[in-house]
Amino acid sequence: MGSTGESFNSKPGGYVDIPDPYMDEFKQSDAVRNGIIGTGRTYTLGTRVGMVCSARCSPRVNQAWTKTCPGCGSPTQPE
């Protein structure tokens, strides 16, 4: 299947689900071949508990040391 330009965004916790029709192409990408990212494995980056915007301006989960929302400047709180 050729690229359609569709983008896949991370879910809370930093996971990205790649649909099966794209997996063959994804596995042949430079990022996978060079070991930058992997398929079928789980990675954890940073801390276990993230911080979210208290004003709910974004569904983004930030790192634990993020005290203010990068989008609106409101204080963050544990997810």
C-alpha positions, -999 to +999 in steps of 0.1 A: +000+000+000+015+034-009+015+063+014-017+083+014-003+112+035-024+102+064-009+110+098-012+090+130-011+108+163-001+094+196-027+084+222-024+092+259+007+074+272+025+080+239+012+050+219+006+051+182-015+025+165-005+019+129-033+001+109-023-033+095-024-022+058+004+002+065+027-021+085+047-036+056+056-001+044+063+011+079+086-018+087+107-009+056+111+027+066+145+042+074+135+049+110+127+012+117+157-001+097+180+022+117+165+012+151+151+046+159+116+032+163+104-004+165+073-024+157+056-047+181+075-033+211+066-009+239+088+020+248+085+044+278+099+079+276+103+100+306+080+096+336+051+073+343+026+100+354+021+129+330+007+163+335-024+177+317-038+212+313-061+222+341-080+244+317-084+214+293-073+233+263-055+203+249-056+165+253-018+164+253-001+146+282+031+165+291+061+152+311+059+153+349+081+184+352+058+205+330+042+229+355+024+251+329+005+242+298+026+250+267-006+259+248-023+284+272+000+289+302-025+274+327-011+253+355-010+216+349-022+187+371-014+150+372-034+130+346 
